[in-house]
Amino acid sequence: MNALWDFSFKNFFAPKFIGLLYAIGLGLIGLFSLLFLGLGFRSGILAGLLSLILTPVFALLEIIFLRIFLESMIAVIRVAEESIKIAASVKETAENTKTVTQGNEGF
């Protein structure tokens, strides 16, 4: 929860709660699918049957897009985390190289 109040954005918040976001998204997709089905049958038998056919298709597409979006978000965050590690490693290597170079000036 401390990452939520990190104004320097050094700690990432989303990876800790991505499962919760996915569950909320799935719940909303399910809720709206049931609502769409209910409205379809309320409009008439033909509209109800059409909504019975189309609702699962659209729900599946929504789930796929939700998953792709969340995975993309996590991928970007992981790239950022790894970039920070690489930058720290390069900086450490540069400092070690500078120290070794300065130590060999007498030879």
MOPAC internal coordinates of N, CA, C and O (Angstrom, degrees):
PM7 1SCF
backbone

  N    0.0000 0     0.00 0     0.00 0    0    0    0
  C    1.4503 1     0.00 0     0.00 0    1    0    0
  C    1.5263 1   111.24 1     0.00 0    2    1    0
  O    1.2310 1   119.92 1   159.42 1    3    2    1
  N    1.3303 1   117.76 1   -20.58 1    3    2    1
  C    1.4595 1   120.43 1   178.96 1    5    3    2
  C    1.5195 1   111.53 1   -64.98 1    6    5    3
  O    1.2310 1   120.16 1   151.35 1    7    6    5
  N    1.3424 1   117.30 1   -28.65 1    7    6    5
  C    1.4602 1   120.48 1   179.49 1    9    7    6
  C    1.5303 1   111.32 1   -63.51 1   10    9    7
  O    1.2310 1   120.38 1   154.37 1   11   10    9
  N    1.3124 1   116.87 1   -25.63 1   11   10    9
  C    1.4595 1   120.59 1   179.40 1   13   11   10
  C    1.5242 1   111.26 1   -66.43 1   14   13   11
  O    1.2310 1   120.31 1   148.87 1   15   14   13
  N    1.3273 1   117.01 1   -31.13 1   15   14   13
  C    1.4657 1   121.61 1  -176.96 1   17   15   14
  C    1.5272 1   112.61 1  -104.70 1   18   17   15
  O    1.2310 1   119.83 1  -164.01 1   19   18   17
  N    1.3287 1   117.94 1    15.99 1   19   18   17
  C    1.4544 1   123.18 1   179.09 1   21   19   18
  C    1.5264 1   109.16 1   -86.87 1   22   21   19
  O    1.2310 1   120.54 1   -81.19 1   23   22   21
  N    1.3334 1   116.57 1    98.81 1   23   22   21
  C    1.4625 1   120.32 1  -176.16 1   25   23   22
  C    1.5255 1   113.01 1   -76.99 1   26   25   23
  O    1.2310 1   119.96 1   169.89 1   27   26   25
  N    1.3293 1   117.69 1   -10.11 1   27   26   25
  C    1.4599 1   120.38 1   175.90 1   29   27   26
  C    1.5325 1   110.91 1   -87.61 1   30   29   27
  O    1.2310 1   120.20 1   170.02 1   31   30   29
  N    1.3293 1   117.23 1    -9.98 1   31   30   29
  C    1.4610 1   124.45 1   179.34 1   33   31   30
  C    1.5254 1   112.55 1    57.53 1   34   33   31
  O    1.2310 1   120.67 1  -142.10 1   35   34   33
  N    1.3227 1   116.32 1    37.90 1   35   34   33
  C    1.4629 1   120.64 1   176.09 1   37   35   34
  C    1.5239 1   110.99 1   -84.55 1   38   37   35
  O    1.2310 1   120.07 1   155.32 1   39   38   37
  N    1.3040 1   117.46 1   -24.68 1   39   38   37
  C    1.4571 1   122.48 1   177.55 1   41   39   38
  C    1.5218 1   108.92 1  -110.26 1   42   41   39
  O    1.2310 1   120.97 1   -42.25 1   43   42   41
  N    1.3178 1   115.76 1   137.75 1   43   42   41
  C    1.4589 1   120.19 1  -177.75 1   45   43   42
  C    1.5273 1   110.64 1   -93.67 1   46   45   43
  O    1.2310 1   121.08 1   -41.47 1   47   46   45
  N    1.2985 1   115.55 1   138.53 1   47   46   45
  C    1.4589 1   124.10 1  -174.72 1   49   47   46
  C    1.5313 1   111.84 1   -93.85 1   50   49   47
  O    1.2310 1   120.34 1   138.43 1   51   50   49
  N    1.3145 1   116.95 1   -41.57 1   51   50   49
  C    1.4653 1   122.29 1  -170.32 1   53   51   50
  C    1.5282 1   115.02 1   -60.32 1   54   53   51
  O    1.2310 1   118.65 1   138.28 1   55   54   53
  N    1.3424 1   120.17 1   -41.72 1   55   54   53
  C    1.4750 1   117.83 1  -177.01 1   57   55   54
  C    1.5244 1   114.14 1   -59.49 1   58   57   55
  O    1.2310 1   120.15 1   151.90 1   59   58   57
  N    1.3132 1   117.32 1   -28.10 1   59   58   57
  C    1.4592 1   120.84 1  -179.02 1   61   59   58
  C    1.5340 1   111.82 1   -74.41 1   62   61   59
  O    1.2310 1   120.16 1   156.50 1   63   62   61
  N    1.3032 1   117.30 1   -23.50 1   63   62   61
  C    1.4657 1   121.31 1  -173.70 1   65   63   62
  C    1.5229 1   113.53 1  -120.46 1   66   65   63
  O    1.2310 1   120.26 1  -168.05 1   67   66   65
  N    1.3238 1   117.12 1    11.95 1   67   66   65
  C    1.4650 1   119.07 1  -176.55 1   69   67   66
  C    1.5236 1   111.67 1   -65.11 1   70   69   67
  O    1.2310 1   120.09 1   144.34 1   71   70   69
  N    1.3336 1   117.42 1   -35.66 1   71   70   69
  C    1.4658 1   120.56 1   177.42 1   73   71   70
  C    1.5159 1   111.79 1   -63.75 1   74   73   71
  O    1.2310 1   121.10 1   140.21 1   75   74   73
  N    1.3285 1   115.50 1   -39.79 1   75   74   73
  C    1.4657 1   120.13 1   177.54 1   77   75   74
  C    1.5263 1   110.68 1   -65.33 1   78   77   75
  O    1.2310 1   120.24 1   137.50 1   79   78   77
  N    1.3160 1   117.14 1   -42.50 1   79   78   77
  C    1.4632 1   120.69 1   177.96 1   81   79   78
  C    1.5301 1   110.97 1   -62.29 1   82   81   79
  O    1.2310 1   120.79 1   140.82 1   83   82   81
  N    1.3303 1   116.10 1   -39.18 1   83   82   81
  C    1.4612 1   120.21 1   178.53 1   85   83   82
  C    1.5281 1   110.65 1   -65.44 1   86   85   83
  O    1.2310 1   120.55 1   136.72 1   87   86   85
  N    1.3199 1   116.56 1   -43.28 1   87   86   85
  C    1.4688 1   120.48 1   178.99 1   89   87   86
  C    1.5303 1   111.37 1   -63.15 1   90   89   87
  O    1.2310 1   120.40 1   137.51 1   91   90   89
  N    1.3113 1   116.83 1   -42.49 1   91   90   89
  C    1.4696 1   120.62 1   177.73 1   93   91   90
  C    1.5297 1   110.19 1   -62.72 1   94   93   91
  O    1.2310 1   120.72 1   136.14 1   95   94   93
  N    1.3290 1   116.23 1   -43.86 1   95   94   93
  C    1.4629 1   120.56 1   178.64 1   97   95   94
  C    1.5145 1   112.03 1   -61.40 1   98   97   95
  O    1.2310 1   120.46 1   135.78 1   99   98   97
  N    1.3392 1   116.72 1   -44.22 1   99   98   97
  C    1.4670 1   119.95 1   178.03 1  101   99   98
  C    1.5288 1   111.33 1   -63.31 1  102  101   99
  O    1.2310 1   120.64 1   140.25 1  103  102  101
  N    1.3224 1   116.37 1   -39.75 1  103  102  101
  C    1.4594 1   120.09 1   177.77 1  105  103  102
  C    1.5156 1   112.15 1   -62.73 1  106  105  103
  O    1.2310 1   120.83 1   136.96 1  107  106  105
  N    1.3161 1   116.02 1   -43.04 1  107  106  105
  C    1.4708 1   119.42 1   178.93 1  109  107  106
  C    1.5238 1   111.69 1   -66.45 1  110  109  107
  O    1.2310 1   120.73 1   139.77 1  111  110  109
  N    1.3330 1   116.21 1   -40.23 1  111  110  109
  C    1.4692 1   119.29 1   177.74 1  113  111  110
  C    1.5231 1   109.67 1   -61.96 1  114  113  111
  O    1.2310 1   120.23 1   136.25 1  115  114  113
  N    1.3356 1   117.16 1   -43.75 1  115  114  113
  C    1.4657 1   120.57 1   177.62 1  117  115  114
  C    1.5113 1   112.71 1   -62.30 1  118  117  115
  O    1.2310 1   120.58 1   137.01 1  119  118  117
  N    1.3234 1   116.51 1   -42.99 1  119  118  117
  C    1.4628 1   121.27 1  -179.86 1  121  119  118
  C    1.5241 1   111.50 1   -63.13 1  122  121  119
  O    1.2310 1   120.81 1   133.22 1  123  122  121
  N    1.3364 1   116.05 1   -46.78 1  123  122  121
  C    1.4614 1   118.86 1  -179.67 1  125  123  122
  C    1.5260 1   111.92 1   -69.18 1  126  125  123
  O    1.2310 1   120.28 1   150.43 1  127  126  125
  N    1.3433 1   117.07 1   -29.57 1  127  126  125
  C    1.4657 1   119.92 1   176.14 1  129  127  126
  C    1.5284 1   110.46 1   -65.64 1  130  129  127
  O    1.2310 1   120.72 1   135.34 1  131  130  129
  N    1.3252 1   116.23 1   -44.66 1  131  130  129
  C    1.4711 1   119.65 1   177.17 1  133  131  130
  C    1.5255 1   111.34 1   -63.36 1  134  133  131
  O    1.2310 1   120.57 1   140.43 1  135  134  133
  N    1.3165 1   116.52 1   -39.57 1  135  134  133
  C    1.4656 1   120.86 1   177.67 1  137  135  134
  C    1.5247 1   110.63 1   -62.56 1  138  137  135
  O    1.2310 1   121.01 1   136.05 1  139  138  137
  N    1.3310 1   115.68 1   -43.95 1  139  138  137
  C    1.4644 1   120.17 1   179.53 1  141  139  138
  C    1.5264 1   110.86 1   -63.14 1  142  141  139
  O    1.2310 1   120.41 1   138.36 1  143  142  141
  N    1.3302 1   116.83 1   -41.64 1  143  142  141
  C    1.4689 1   120.38 1   177.16 1  145  143  142
  C    1.5308 1   111.29 1   -61.82 1  146  145  143
  O    1.2310 1   121.10 1   134.92 1  147  146  145
  N    1.3251 1   115.51 1   -45.08 1  147  146  145
  C    1.4620 1   119.79 1   179.51 1  149  147  146
  C    1.5135 1   112.23 1   -61.66 1  150  149  147
  O    1.2310 1   120.94 1   136.22 1  151  150  149
  N    1.3144 1   115.81 1   -43.78 1  151  150  149
  C    1.4628 1   119.54 1   178.64 1  153  151  150
  C    1.5192 1   111.61 1   -65.91 1  154  153  151
  O    1.2310 1   120.73 1   145.57 1  155  154  153
  N    1.3247 1   116.20 1   -34.43 1  155  154  153
  C    1.4653 1   119.71 1   178.87 1  157  155  154
  C    1.5155 1   111.63 1   -64.25 1  158  157  155
  O    1.2310 1   120.76 1   132.04 1  159  158  157
  N    1.3282 1   116.16 1   -47.96 1  159  158  157
  C    1.4717 1   118.96 1   179.90 1  161  159  158
  C    1.5209 1   112.08 1   -71.16 1  162  161  159
  O    1.2310 1   120.64 1   153.84 1  163  162  161
  N    1.3103 1   116.39 1   -26.16 1  163  162  161
  C    1.4626 1   119.35 1   177.17 1  165  163  162
  C    1.5314 1   110.90 1   -69.07 1  166  165  163
  O    1.2310 1   121.09 1   150.11 1  167  166  165
  N    1.3390 1   115.52 1   -29.89 1  167  166  165
  C    1.4658 1   120.37 1  -179.01 1  169  167  166
  C    1.5184 1   112.80 1   -78.37 1  170  169  167
  O    1.2310 1   120.69 1   160.37 1  171  170  169
  N    1.3005 1   116.29 1   -19.63 1  171  170  169
  C    1.4670 1   119.08 1  -179.53 1  173  171  170
  C    1.5101 1   110.17 1   149.67 1  174  173  171
  O    1.2310 1   121.17 1   -13.11 1  175  174  173
  N    1.3158 1   115.37 1   166.89 1  175  174  173
  C    1.4592 1   119.82 1  -176.53 1  177  175  174
  C    1.5249 1   111.50 1   -68.96 1  178  177  175
  O    1.2310 1   119.97 1   140.40 1  179  178  177
  N    1.3236 1   117.66 1   -39.60 1  179  178  177
  C    1.4630 1   120.64 1   179.92 1  181  179  178
  C    1.5326 1   110.51 1   -66.34 1  182  181  179
  O    1.2310 1   120.55 1   135.04 1  183  182  181
  N    1.3217 1   116.55 1   -44.96 1  183  182  181
  C    1.4692 1   120.43 1   177.56 1  185  183  182
  C    1.5260 1   110.56 1   -64.53 1  186  185  183
  O    1.2310 1   120.75 1   144.89 1  187  186  185
  N    1.3299 1   116.17 1   -35.11 1  187  186  185
  C    1.4553 1   120.45 1   177.94 1  189  187  186
  C    1.5138 1   111.98 1   -65.41 1  190  189  187
  O    1.2310 1   120.86 1   135.92 1  191  190  189
  N    1.3202 1   115.96 1   -44.08 1  191  190  189
  C    1.4676 1   119.77 1   178.60 1  193  191  190
  C    1.5227 1   111.32 1   -66.58 1  194  193  191
  O    1.2310 1   120.76 1   141.81 1  195  194  193
  N    1.3154 1   116.15 1   -38.19 1  195  194  193
  C    1.4654 1   120.27 1   176.99 1  197  195  194
  C    1.5312 1   110.69 1   -64.83 1  198  197  195
  O    1.2310 1   120.74 1   137.62 1  199  198  197
  N    1.3194 1   116.18 1   -42.38 1  199  198  197
  C    1.4620 1   119.04 1   178.08 1  201  199  198
  C    1.5245 1   111.16 1   -68.24 1  202  201  199
  O    1.2310 1   120.08 1   149.86 1  203  202  201
  N    1.3289 1   117.46 1   -30.14 1  203  202  201
  C    1.4636 1   121.96 1   177.24 1  205  203  202
  C    1.5280 1   110.73 1   -66.00 1  206  205  203
  O    1.2310 1   120.77 1   148.02 1  207  206  205
  N    1.3147 1   116.14 1   -31.98 1  207  206  205
  C    1.4682 1   120.89 1   178.64 1  209  207  206
  C    1.5272 1   111.06 1   -81.96 1  210  209  207
  O    1.2310 1   120.64 1   135.46 1  211  210  209
  N    1.3297 1   116.39 1   -44.54 1  211  210  209
  C    1.4653 1   120.29 1  -172.59 1  213  211  210
  C    1.5259 1   114.47 1   -81.69 1  214  213  211
  O    1.2310 1   119.87 1   149.86 1  215  214  213
  N    1.3156 1   117.85 1   -30.14 1  215  214  213
  C    1.4606 1   120.76 1  -176.34 1  217  215  214
  C    1.5354 1   112.78 1   -58.90 1  218  217  215
  O    1.2310 1   118.62 1   132.30 1  219  218  217
  N    1.3287 1   120.23 1   -47.70 1  219  218  217
  C    1.4672 1   118.58 1   178.96 1  221  219  218
  C    1.5325 1   113.11 1   -63.17 1  222  221  219
  O    1.2310 1   120.74 1   145.39 1  223  222  221
  N    1.3288 1   116.20 1   -34.61 1  223  222  221
  C    1.4644 1   119.95 1   179.42 1  225  223  222
  C    1.5239 1   109.88 1   -64.68 1  226  225  223
  O    1.2310 1   120.49 1   130.46 1  227  226  225
  N    1.3303 1   116.67 1   -49.54 1  227  226  225
  C    1.4555 1   120.06 1  -179.57 1  229  227  226
  C    1.5323 1   111.82 1   -67.47 1  230  229  227
  O    1.2310 1   120.41 1   144.42 1  231  230  229
  N    1.3151 1   116.83 1   -35.58 1  231  230  229
  C    1.4719 1   120.10 1   177.80 1  233  231  230
  C    1.5279 1   109.76 1   -63.70 1  234  233  231
  O    1.2310 1   120.22 1   137.01 1  235  234  233
  N    1.3127 1   117.19 1   -42.99 1  235  234  233
  C    1.4637 1   120.48 1   178.36 1  237  235  234
  C    1.5254 1   111.08 1   -62.73 1  238  237  235
  O    1.2310 1   120.48 1   136.60 1  239  238  237
  N    1.3291 1   116.69 1   -43.40 1  239  238  237
  C    1.4737 1   120.00 1   177.31 1  241  239  238
  C    1.5312 1   111.07 1   -61.90 1  242  241  239
  O    1.2310 1   120.26 1   138.67 1  243  242  241
  N    1.3155 1   117.11 1   -41.33 1  243  242  241
  C    1.4689 1   120.48 1   178.75 1  245  243  242
  C    1.5314 1   110.61 1   -63.70 1  246  245  243
  O    1.2310 1   120.26 1   139.38 1  247  246  245
  N    1.3222 1   117.11 1   -40.62 1  247  246  245
  C    1.4661 1   120.50 1   178.76 1  249  247  246
  C    1.5284 1   110.17 1   -64.30 1  250  249  247
  O    1.2310 1   120.51 1   137.65 1  251  250  249
  N    1.3227 1   116.63 1   -42.35 1  251  250  249
  C    1.4669 1   120.32 1   178.57 1  253  251  250
  C    1.5195 1   110.48 1   -61.62 1  254  253  251
  O    1.2310 1   120.01 1   133.38 1  255  254  253
  N    1.3315 1   117.59 1   -46.62 1  255  254  253
  C    1.4670 1   120.73 1  -179.77 1  257  255  254
  C    1.5276 1   111.84 1   -65.34 1  258  257  255
  O    1.2310 1   120.21 1   141.51 1  259  258  257
  N    1.3228 1   117.21 1   -38.49 1  259  258  257
  C    1.4663 1   120.87 1   176.53 1  261  259  258
  C    1.5196 1   109.94 1   -61.08 1  262  261  259
  O    1.2310 1   120.52 1   132.83 1  263  262  261
  N    1.3224 1   116.61 1   -47.17 1  263  262  261
  C    1.4613 1   120.92 1  -179.28 1  265  263  262
  C    1.5283 1   111.16 1   -62.57 1  266  265  263
  O    1.2310 1   120.10 1   135.45 1  267  266  265
  N    1.3260 1   117.40 1   -44.55 1  267  266  265
  C    1.4650 1   121.11 1   178.80 1  269  267  266
  C    1.5219 1   110.38 1   -61.34 1  270  269  267
  O    1.2310 1   120.07 1   136.67 1  271  270  269
  N    1.3209 1   117.48 1   -43.33 1  271  270  269
  C    1.4593 1   121.05 1   179.57 1  273  271  270
  C    1.5268 1   111.22 1   -61.32 1  274  273  271
  O    1.2310 1   120.62 1   131.48 1  275  274  273
  N    1.3339 1   116.43 1   -48.52 1  275  274  273
  C    1.4651 1   119.99 1  -178.22 1  277  275  274
  C    1.5264 1   111.60 1   -66.37 1  278  277  275
  O    1.2310 1   120.11 1   140.17 1  279  278  277
  N    1.3336 1   117.39 1   -39.83 1  279  278  277
  C    1.4595 1   119.70 1   177.20 1  281  279  278
  C    1.5199 1   111.27 1   -65.30 1  282  281  279
  O    1.2310 1   119.86 1   143.01 1  283  282  281
  N    1.3201 1   117.87 1   -36.99 1  283  282  281
  C    1.4654 1   121.21 1   176.86 1  285  283  282
  C    1.5216 1   110.66 1   -63.61 1  286  285  283
  O    1.2310 1   120.89 1   137.81 1  287  286  285
  N    1.3149 1   115.91 1   -42.19 1  287  286  285
  C    1.4647 1   120.07 1   178.88 1  289  287  286
  C    1.5215 1   110.73 1   -61.48 1  290  289  287
  O    1.2310 1   120.31 1   134.85 1  291  290  289
  N    1.3252 1   117.01 1   -45.15 1  291  290  289
  C    1.4548 1   121.31 1   179.45 1  293  291  290
  C    1.5272 1   110.49 1   -65.62 1  294  293  291
  O    1.2310 1   119.75 1   140.54 1  295  294  293
  N    1.3273 1   118.08 1   -39.46 1  295  294  293
  C    1.4616 1   121.19 1   179.26 1  297  295  294
  C    1.5199 1   111.07 1   -61.24 1  298  297  295
  O    1.2310 1   120.13 1   137.07 1  299  298  297
  N    1.3152 1   117.36 1   -42.93 1  299  298  297
  C    1.4634 1   121.13 1   178.63 1  301  299  298
  C    1.5272 1   110.64 1   -63.67 1  302  301  299
  O    1.2310 1   120.67 1   138.28 1  303  302  301
  N    1.3141 1   116.33 1   -41.72 1  303  302  301
  C    1.4650 1   120.20 1   179.85 1  305  303  302
  C    1.5265 1   110.42 1   -65.80 1  306  305  303
  O    1.2310 1   120.19 1   138.76 1  307  306  305
  N    1.3320 1   117.24 1   -41.24 1  307  306  305
  C    1.4718 1   119.76 1   178.44 1  309  307  306
  C    1.5090 1   111.67 1   -65.45 1  310  309  307
  O    1.2310 1   119.87 1   142.28 1  311  310  309
  N    1.3296 1   117.86 1   -37.72 1  311  310  309
  C    1.4674 1   120.61 1   175.75 1  313  311  310
  C    1.5232 1   109.68 1   -61.54 1  314  313  311
  O    1.2310 1   120.25 1   137.61 1  315  314  313
  N    1.3191 1   117.12 1   -42.39 1  315  314  313
  C    1.4656 1   121.01 1   178.65 1  317  315  314
  C    1.5230 1   110.94 1   -63.19 1  318  317  315
  O    1.2310 1   120.38 1   137.21 1  319  318  317
  N    1.3416 1   116.89 1   -42.79 1  319  318  317
  C    1.4689 1   120.09 1   179.37 1  321  319  318
  C    1.5258 1   111.23 1   -63.44 1  322  321  319
  O    1.2310 1   120.43 1   136.83 1  323  322  321
  N    1.3282 1   116.78 1   -43.17 1  323  322  321
  C    1.4595 1   120.09 1   179.68 1  325  323  322
  C    1.5284 1   111.26 1   -68.72 1  326  325  323
  O    1.2310 1   120.13 1   145.58 1  327  326  325
  N    1.3289 1   117.36 1   -34.42 1  327  326  325
  C    1.4669 1   120.75 1   177.04 1  329  327  326
  C    1.5221 1   111.23 1   -63.26 1  330  329  327
  O    1.2310 1   120.63 1   141.93 1  331  330  329
  N    1.3107 1   116.40 1   -38.07 1  331  330  329
  C    1.4609 1   120.73 1   177.48 1  333  331  330
  C    1.5243 1   109.90 1   -64.07 1  334  333  331
  O    1.2310 1   120.26 1   137.28 1  335  334  333
  N    1.3360 1   117.12 1   -42.72 1  335  334  333
  C    1.4675 1   121.11 1   178.61 1  337  335  334
  C    1.5256 1   110.92 1   -64.32 1  338  337  335
  O    1.2310 1   120.26 1   136.94 1  339  338  337
  N    1.3236 1   117.11 1   -43.06 1  339  338  337
  C    1.4668 1   120.87 1   179.41 1  341  339  338
  C    1.5168 1   110.60 1   -63.79 1  342  341  339
  O    1.2310 1   120.22 1   136.60 1  343  342  341
  N    1.3255 1   117.18 1   -43.40 1  343  342  341
  C    1.4659 1   120.55 1   179.27 1  345  343  342
  C    1.5260 1   110.89 1   -61.61 1  346  345  343
  O    1.2310 1   120.09 1   139.00 1  347  346  345
  N    1.3126 1   117.44 1   -41.00 1  347  346  345
  C    1.4658 1   120.85 1   178.33 1  349  347  346
  C    1.5258 1   110.68 1   -65.64 1  350  349  347
  O    1.2310 1   120.36 1   140.07 1  351  350  349
  N    1.3192 1   116.92 1   -39.93 1  351  350  349
  C    1.4618 1   121.04 1   178.90 1  353  351  350
  C    1.5286 1   111.32 1   -65.86 1  354  353  351
  O    1.2310 1   120.29 1   137.55 1  355  354  353
  N    1.3178 1   117.05 1   -42.45 1  355  354  353
  C    1.4679 1   121.15 1   178.12 1  357  355  354
  C    1.5203 1   110.48 1   -63.89 1  358  357  355
  O    1.2310 1   120.40 1   138.11 1  359  358  357
  N    1.3132 1   116.85 1   -41.89 1  359  358  357
  C    1.4577 1   120.80 1   178.88 1  361  359  358
  C    1.5352 1   110.43 1   -62.94 1  362  361  359
  O    1.2310 1   120.30 1   136.71 1  363  362  361
  N    1.3274 1   117.03 1   -43.29 1  363  362  361
  C    1.4608 1   121.27 1   179.70 1  365  363  362
  C    1.5295 1   110.44 1   -64.53 1  366  365  363
  O    1.2310 1   120.60 1   137.75 1  367  366  365
  N    1.3311 1   116.45 1   -42.25 1  367  366  365
  C    1.4632 1   120.52 1   178.73 1  369  367  366
  C    1.5237 1   110.91 1   -63.97 1  370  369  367
  O    1.2310 1   120.45 1   139.04 1  371  370  369
  N    1.3265 1   116.74 1   -40.96 1  371  370  369
  C    1.4637 1   120.33 1   178.58 1  373  371  370
  C    1.5243 1   111.17 1   -64.03 1  374  373  371
  O    1.2310 1   120.52 1   139.69 1  375  374  373
  N    1.3187 1   116.61 1   -40.31 1  375  374  373
  C    1.4671 1   119.96 1   178.94 1  377  375  374
  C    1.5259 1   110.67 1   -67.20 1  378  377  375
  O    1.2310 1   120.07 1   139.96 1  379  378  377
  N    1.3305 1   117.47 1   -40.04 1  379  378  377
  C    1.4582 1   120.48 1   177.99 1  381  379  378
  C    1.5221 1   111.55 1   -66.45 1  382  381  379
  O    1.2310 1   120.23 1   141.18 1  383  382  381
  N    1.3195 1   117.16 1   -38.82 1  383  382  381
  C    1.4583 1   121.54 1   177.88 1  385  383  382
  C    1.5252 1   110.48 1   -65.51 1  386  385  383
  O    1.2310 1   120.48 1   139.54 1  387  386  385
  N    1.3003 1   116.69 1   -40.46 1  387  386  385
  C    1.4631 1   121.45 1   178.90 1  389  387  386
  C    1.5209 1   110.50 1   -64.11 1  390  389  387
  O    1.2310 1   120.13 1   139.06 1  391  390  389
  N    1.3289 1   117.36 1   -40.94 1  391  390  389
  C    1.4591 1   122.58 1   179.09 1  393  391  390
  C    1.5245 1   110.44 1   -65.25 1  394  393  391
  O    1.2310 1   120.18 1   136.30 1  395  394  393
  N    1.3322 1   117.27 1   -43.70 1  395  394  393
  C    1.4698 1   121.07 1   179.59 1  397  395  394
  C    1.5142 1   110.16 1   -65.99 1  398  397  395
  O    1.2310 1   119.97 1   138.17 1  399  398  397
  N    1.3214 1   117.66 1   -41.83 1  399  398  397
  C    1.4598 1   122.10 1   179.89 1  401  399  398
  C    1.5279 1   110.72 1   -63.49 1  402  401  399
  O    1.2310 1   120.46 1   137.59 1  403  402  401
  N    1.3052 1   116.73 1   -42.41 1  403  402  401
  C    1.4692 1   120.13 1   179.04 1  405  403  402
  C    1.5270 1   110.92 1   -67.32 1  406  405  403
  O    1.2310 1   119.42 1   147.57 1  407  406  405
  N    1.2919 1   118.71 1   -32.43 1  407  406  405
  C    1.4592 1   122.59 1   179.71 1  409  407  406
  C    1.5156 1   113.34 1   -73.09 1  410  409  407
  O    1.2310 1   119.97 1   159.02 1  411  410  409
  N    1.3498 1   117.66 1   -20.98 1  411  410  409
  C    1.4649 1   122.41 1  -178.62 1  413  411  410
  C    1.5170 1   112.35 1   -96.87 1  414  413  411
  O    1.2310 1   118.57 1  -170.73 1  415  414  413
  N    1.2923 1   120.33 1     9.27 1  415  414  413
  C    1.4602 1   122.29 1  -177.56 1  417  415  414
  C    1.5186 1   111.91 1   -67.78 1  418  417  415
  O    1.2310 1   119.27 1   153.66 1  419  418  417
  N    1.3303 1   119.01 1   -26.34 1  419  418  417
  C    1.4538 1   122.02 1  -177.90 1  421  419  418
  C    1.5105 1   113.74 1   -78.51 1  422  421  419
  O    1.2310 1   118.72 1   168.54 1  423  422  421
  N    1.3414 1   120.04 1   -11.46 1  423  422  421
  C    1.4650 1   121.58 1  -177.18 1  425  423  422
  C    1.4704 1   112.50 1   -87.61 1  426  425  423
  O    1.2310 1   120.10 1   180.00 1  427  426  425

